[in-house]
């Protein structure tokens, strides 16, 4: 770390302690050239996971939004809040495994659909019809046929 007094870049850490909440580490350093002491702080870099929307805009990944979408699809269906919470957890974990920076909203939609597919077919089709914005009825029917066949 560059000494603020003489500009020398060599120092030794004489004390290092973590803040009470563990959010930063404070280090006391001593310049090896001029012997003066100074303090540095170390923080974890927080890079929010961003979702790329259809229009190209970005917004922070928000698990509550995912949950709201699943709840809406499961309305009046025999799906418990426990099952919904588990599905949201799994989607979030998959998202985090795939990226730590950006993910397309359509990819999140696909992950949610995979979960709903296992959970409840009506919820799945409801979600798919909104999410995929089926352009025509035949596409929608094809999805439905997976369950009717
Ligand atoms: Zn110095």
Boltz pocket constraint, residues with backbone or C-beta under 6 A from the ligand:
constraints:
  - pocket:
      binder: B
      contacts: [[A, 3], [A, 4], [A, 5], [A, 6], [A, 7], [A, 8], [A, 31], [A, 32], [A, 33], [A, 34], [A, 35], [A, 36]]
      max_distance: 6.0
